[in-house]
Amino acid sequence: MNIEGIATEVVEKTEWVAIATSGPEGPHVVGTWGDYIRAIGISADRVVIPVGHMHKTEANLKRDNRVELLCGSRLVQGTHGPGKGCSITGTAQVLTEGEEYEAVRSRFPWARAALVVRVDKVETQL
């Protein structure tokens, strides 16, 4: 599945993105800024996110590489008024070398890694 249509508009206008993983202690959620994911460029089947800390997220992904991103914006028309959200699920890994890592480091010198999400499913909400 690809990020397209109304989901693309939501991602382009979101201010903040939640990143959920699962670990031995249960669900774990961290956040990042929408500007960060847009800075590297979002393709139809991939999202690249700069990683500052996210050590627990990285450990969780080593055990279970499934991830879910949740974003939303009141600037996108929803079903019953202003506001639309989307859930992006897929698999992810934290990279410290390669093309995605270099793209992240060139834009965000503080980043220690790149979180690369391969999109499997996109669902709109609201």
N, C-alpha and C positions, 0 to 999 in steps of 0.2 A: 504494500500500500504506500501511497505517496502523500506528502503534505501538499494539498492543492485546494483550490476553491476558497470557501469561507475560512477554512483552517489557516490558509496562507495569510489572509487578512488579519486574523487573530494574532498569529505569530509576529507579523510585521508591526502590530500596534501594542503588543503586551508590554507592560512595564517590568514585570517580574515573572520568573519561571520557577516552579517547584520541581525538584528532582527527587523521586522516590525509589529506594532500593529496599531489598529485604535481606536481613542478616539473622544471626543466631538469636538475637534479642528481639526480633520482630522488625516491623517497618522502620525505616530511617528516611527522613526528609531533610534536604538542604535546599537552598535557593540560590538563584543567580539573576542578574539583571537582563532584561530583554535586549538592551543595547549590546550586551556582551555576545549573545548568540547571533545577533544580526551583523556584528562587526566582521565575523569570519565568513559569513555567508551561509545561508541555509539552502541545501539542495532538496529536491523532491523526496529523497530517501535517506538523508543524512543531516544530522545536527552536530555541530562542533562547539564545545563549551570550554572556555579557559578554566583551569583548575588552580586555585590558590592553595587551599587546605584540602578539604574533602577526603580526609584519610579514612574515615569510616565508610564513606561511599565507595572508595576504591577497594577496601577490604571486602565489602559486601559483594561487589561486582566480580571479584576473584572467585567467590563461592557460587554465585548465582548471577549471571550476566544480564538478567532481565531488569528493565528500567521503565519508569513511567514519568513523563514530563506533563505538567499541568500548567496551562497559561490561560489568560483571559483579558478582555479589554471592554470597558464600557463604551469605547469609541466605535465598536462594531455592533450593528443592529442585531439584536437577539430575536427569539421567537415571539416574546411578549413585551418587548421594550428594549431600551439600550442595554447592551452587554451580551457578550458571547464568549464562550470558553472552548477550549479543546484539550483533549487528552492525547498524548503521543506515546505509544508503547513500542518497545523494541528491545534490542540488545545493545550493550555498551561495553566499552573498555577504556581504561585510562592509559594513554600513550605518552612516552617520554622521548620518542624519536619518530622520525618520518615526516611526511608532508603536512599532515594535520597539525602535528606538534610545532613544526617550524612556522606555520601560518599563525598559530596562537601566540608563540613567543615574539614574532615580529610585531604584533599588534599590542600584546600585553606582556611586557618584559618581566612583570612580577609573577607570571604563571609558572608553575612547576611542571605542568602537564596539560594534555588536551583530553577532554572527555568526548569520545566519539560515539554518537548514538546512531545505530542503523534502524531506520523506521520500519516497523512491521504493521502497525495499525494506527489510524487517526480517527478519532470520534469527536464530533462537536457536542457541546453542552450548552444549556440555557436557551 
